[in-house]
Amino acid sequence: MNIPANNPSLKSWLEVAANSDFPIQNIPFGVFSVEEDDLVIGTRIGDYAISITALNDLGFFKDIDFDDNVLYDETLNAFISEGKEVWRAIRNRISEIFEANNPKLRDDAKARELTIFNVNEVNVELPVFIGDYTDFYSSREHATNVGMMFRDPANALLPNWLHLPVGYHGRSSTIVPSGVPVNRPMGQSMPKGETQPVFGPSKRVDFELETAFITADANLMGDRVSVDDAENHIFGMVLLNDWSARDIQAWEYVPLGPFLAKNFGSSISCWVVTMDALEPFRCASPSQEDPKPLPYLQQKGNHAFDINLEVIIQPEDKEGKTVCKSNLKYMYWTMAQQLAHHTVNGCLVTSGDLMGSGTISGPTKDSFGSMLELSWGGQNPIDMPDGSTRTFIEDYDTVIMKGYCEKDGLRIGFGEVSSQLLPAVPFEN
């Protein structure tokens, strides 16, 4: 596949640090504002936020066949609906504009002033209006760990798990961008040894290390997306911290699954890294030979992605600690399989829908993607640099997740998703 913007030898006339997540080969998409101005659609190279809206005003895309009105919206939804060929053409053109030897914008000081901003001086917002949110449960290691803790260790995986991508429909109204804090939730739980539930703040707030993909208009209601075509309907990926309240979840999840324990807040990174940018980092996914999936889920070739992931817990005004290092390549079910299964019954998937991977745990203890696993249900506290310990997340802790791919000297990253846990909002009867 020849994607000019992916050329590893490209250099930009913008200054880009050697370890930046956003070299000219990345060119993610997002939405930002400058001071009190309107939101614009943009991209990022190095530490610069670039207005794609302004580039369009300057005529840089006039020979690309698409409805350029989509570049004046306050979300990426309409742009995503234009389809893969348009996303690719715009990304390739941006690569040309900022290539080191292209003088057209580089040597036009007035145009640069309208187009390029220091990323620290802009407000980066949710990139899409998220109409629907689905969270999967696709890490075999995570599902096995949880099953061992709460069920018979010899039968940790439920009978359906190796046959389909398990998922549930989440709540899109409380998905927030990186930097927005989340409050500790209130709810019911059944403390150990009690016979009646109690109401109050969750005592076991947890992070879940996830990625998520953002969809295009994938189908009509009643139609399905084939596993071979599914990646054509995936616009790009973000990092996802799917906050969880484990004590509330343990009490409420039978028989219908997650509810209040999962819908109080989910945090995502704001720059959407395209599937084109991730193309060089494809890799094999875990074997699915025993058992083989049903035919509609069977894939050939490499459909996993080698994305390094890290979680840091940062107490307020104190030194933080990396508590987890994992990788998306461990996921048993791929994004294409998730989308194919999601639509096999005719479920409508539209531009801007968000699909969470589920907690991404690896095979070693330091790669477990949640505090539930890292502390093994609270039995093994994690030592922090200040002498304190953590079994779950405490008030005023900030959870920071980072992700990047690296191969042959090329690094493509997501930046970070960072969110602080605030105390529960007082409840009055």
N, C-alpha and C positions, 0 to 999 in steps of 0.2 A: 504494500500500500504506500503510494507516494503522497505524503503530506508535506508540502514545502515548509510550513511553519515548524515542523519537527526536526529540521536539519540541525544536527548537533554542533555543527561548526559555526552557526550563526552567532553574531555578536551585535549588541545594540549600541546606538550612540548615547543612550541613557546609561548612567553609571549603575552597575549591578554588582553587588558583593558576591564573592566566589561561592559562599554558602547560602545564597538566597534561595528561597522556595519559588521565586518568581522570575526566572530568567526569561529571555525572549522566546524560548521554546515552550513556555507554559501558556501565557495569554488566557487566563481565566476570565469569566464574566461575572459582573456584579452590579450593584446599584449603590450610588453614594450621593451625598450632597456636600456643598461647600458653604460653610457658615449657614445662613438662613435661606440660601437659594433652593430652587426646586431640585428634586431628585433627578439624576441622570444615569443612563446606562453606561457602564464603564468596564475597564479592564485594569490590570496591574502589571507593571514591569519593575522589578526591584522594589524600591521604596516609593514608587510613583503611582498614583492613581490617574488614569487616563480616561477622559470623557469620550466615549464612542459617539455620543450624541453630537458633541462639538466636531468630531472628525467628519461626521455626516454633513454638518452645516458647511464644512470647508470643501465638500465635494469629493472626498476620498473614496466613496462607495458608489458613485453615480453610474458606473458601468456594471454593477452587480444587479442581477434581476431579482428584486424582492420589494416588498412594501416597506419603504423606509420609515413610514409612520410608526412602526413598531419600536423604533429607537427613541421615541419621545414619550413612551410610557414610563410609569414609576415602578414597574416590575419587569422581569424578563419573560413573563408568560407569553405575550404575543410574539416576541422574537423567537422563543422556543418553538412556537407553532409554525414558524416559517419552514422548519425542517432542516435535516442534517446537511444538505448541500449548501444552504445559506449560512449556517453556523460555520461550516468549514471555509467558505469563501471569505467571510468577514474576518475570521481568525487569520487566514493566510494573508489577507490584505493588511491587517494590523502588523503582522510580522514584517511585511515589505516596508511599511512606513517607518518602522523603528529600527530597521537593519542599519548597521553602522555606516554604510556607504551611500545611503539614500539621503540627499540633502533637502528634499522638498519641505518637510516640516522642521527638520533639524536646523535649517538656516533661516527660518521665518520666526523671529522673536515674538511678533504679535500673535501669530497662530499658536505658538507654544504656550503663551500666557493663557489663552482661552481653553487649552486642552489638557495641560499637564499640571498636577498638583502633588505636593508632598502628602503621602498617605497618612501621616500623623495629623494633617490639618483638615481631613475630610471625615464625614460621618458615614460609615459603611453600614447599610441596612440589610434587612432580609432580602435576598435576591429575587424571590418569587412570592406571589400570593399562593399559599399552600391550601388548596381546596380539600385535599384528602391526604391522610398520613397512615401508612401501614408499617408495622414493625415486624420483622421476621425473627427467627430463632434458629439461625443457620450454622452456628459453630458446634461441631460435634463435641469438642472438648468442653465447652461451656455447658451444653445440655447434659453431658455425662457428669460433670462436677455437681451440678444442681440436683440431678437425679440421685446421685450418691448421697448427698446431704439429706434429702427429704424423702427418699424412697429406698427400696431394697438396692444396695450397691450392685448386686449381681444383675439387676434389671433396670439399670439407670435410665436407659433410653426407652421411651414409650414405643409401642409397636409400630406406630405410624411414622416415626421420626426419619428413618432411613428411606422412606418411600415418597415423601413430599416435603416441600419447604413449609414448615409450620409458621404461621403468622397470625397477627390479630390487627384489627383496625383501631388505631389510636386517635388522639385528639389533636387537631391542627391548631386550635385557638391558643394553645399555650406553648407553641414553638417560638423560641426567641433567638435573636442573633447573639453572637459572641459579645461578651461584655455586659449583658443584661443579667442582673442577679435573679436568683430563684429563692422563694421562701420555703422553709421547712413546712411540709403539709400537715394538716390535722386530719384525723380519721379514727376509725375503729381498729383495735387490735385485740388479740387474745394472748396476754402474757402467759409464759410458761407457769403451770401450776394453778392458774385461775380457771374458774368454771363459767364466768360471765365476761363478755367483752368490755373493754374500757375505751374511753374517748380521750384523745389528746394529741399532742404533737408526736409525729413519728420519731422513734428512737433509733431507727436503723435506715437512715437516708444513705443512698448508695449512688455511685456513678455507674454507667454502662458504656464501655468503650465501643463505639460503633462508627461505621461510615454510613452514608445514605446516598442514594441516587435520585436524581430529579428527572421526571419523565417528560416526554413530548406527548402530543395527541396520538395515542397508540392505537385506538380502535373505536368502533361504534358499539353501542350497547348490543350485546348478543353475539358479537364477533370475538375471536380470540387472537392473540399474538403468538406466533410460533416461536419455539425456542431458538430457531435459526435466524429469525428476523428481529428478535427482541432487542439486541444491542442498537439497532437503528432507531429505536424509540427511547434511548437513554441519552439525555443531554449531557449530563456530567455528574460529578460527585462532590460531596462536602463531608466534613467530619461531624459526628453527632454524639453528644452526651445525652443519653436517654435516662434522665434522673429516675430513680426508683425508691420507693419506701418499702423495704422488705418486710417489716412487721405488719403493715397494713395489707400488703400483698398476700402474705401467708394466711391471713384470716378471710380475705374476700375472694380469692381467685377461683375457688371451687363453687359452682360448676362452670361459670362462663369466662373465666380467665381474668386478665389484668383489667383494672378499672381505676379507682381513685389513686392507687399506688403508682400509677404510671402517667396520669394525665395532668399532673400539677406543673410540669415543666420539662421541656426538652430543648437543648441548646445546640445550635449549628454554627459552623464556620460560614463566612459570608461570601468568599470567592469560590465560584463554581468551576472546578477543574474539569475540562471537557474530556470525553472519552478519547478524542483524537490525541490530546496531549499525553494521555496515559498509555497510548498504543504501544510504545517501545517497552513497556514494563509488564506485558502479558507473561503469564507463566501457567504451568499446569496446576490444576486443582486436585484435591485429594481423590483417590480412586473411588469410583462408584460401581465396582464390579460385584460386590457381595452385600446386599442384592443390587441388581441393576435397576435403575429407575424405569418406570413405565415409558413406553415409546415417546410420548409427547414431551418428556423431560430429558431425553437422551441427547448428549452433545458430543461432538468431535472437536479436537483442537484445543487450544489454550484459551480459557475464558475466565481465569482468575488473574489477579493483578498483585504484583509484589509491592505492597505499600507498607512501609515501616510505620508503626504507631507507638505512641508513648503517652503515659499519663503522669502528671505531676500534681501532688497535693501541696498547696501553698497556704499555711496558716497565716492569719492576718499579721502583718508587720514582722514576719519571721521567715527563716529560710525554708524553702520548699524541698520536696523529695520526690524523685522519680520512683513510683511504686509499681509500674508495669511497662513492659516493652513487648509488643505483640506485632502481628502482621496480618493483613487482610487475606493473604494467600492460604491461611489455615482454614478459611471458611469452606464447609462441605458443599453447600448449595451456592451456585453462582448467581450473579444478578440477572443474567438471562433466564435462568431456571426460575428464579423468583417471579419475574415479570410474566413469563409464560404460564406459570401456575396461577398467578393472580387473575389472569384473564381467561383461563380455560373454561370457566363457567359463563363467560360473556360479560364479566364485570367491566364497566367503562373506566378507562384510565385516561386522564387528560393532562394537558400542559401544566407543569408546576406541581404535580403530585410528588410526594416525598415517600421514599421506600427505605426504611432503616434495615441495616444488615442483621440486627441482633448483636448481642455482646460477642466481641471477637476475642476469644481466648486461644492461647497456643498450648503446646504440649508440656511446657515447664511451668513451675510455680510462679516464676517472675513474669510470665506472659499471660496470666489470668486477667481477664478484662473487667473485673468488678471487685469491690471490697468484700462482697459475700464470699467469693472464692479466695481472694488473697488472704483474708483473715479466717477462712474456713468457718463461716457462720459466726464469727466473733471469738472463736477459740484461740486464735493465734494473732495477737495484736502486732501491729507494724510500728516499729520504733521510728520516731521523727527526730530531726537534728536538734531540736530544742529540748529533748529529753521526754517529751510527751509521747503518747502512743495513739494509734487509731485502729479501731475495728470497723467503724463506719465514718461518715463525713460529719464533722462538727460544725456548729454555727460559726460563720465568718471564715471558714475554709474556702479557698478558691481551687476549683478543679480545672486544670489546664490539659488539653489534649492536643497533640501535634501529630502530623503525618507527612511523609514524603517518600518519594521513589528515588532511587539512585542507581545508575548503571553507566559504566564506561565514562565516568566523569560528568555525566549529566544528572542534575537534581531537579525534580519537579515536586513541588510541595503544596500544601493546603493552608500554610500559615498555622493558625491555632483556633480552637474554640475554648474560651475561658469564661467561667461563670462562678460567682460567689454564692454560697448558701447563706441566706439570712435567716434569722429566727422566725418561728411561726407567727403569723398575724394573730393577735389576741382574738379569742372567740367569746361572744356574749350570747347567752341563751335568750 
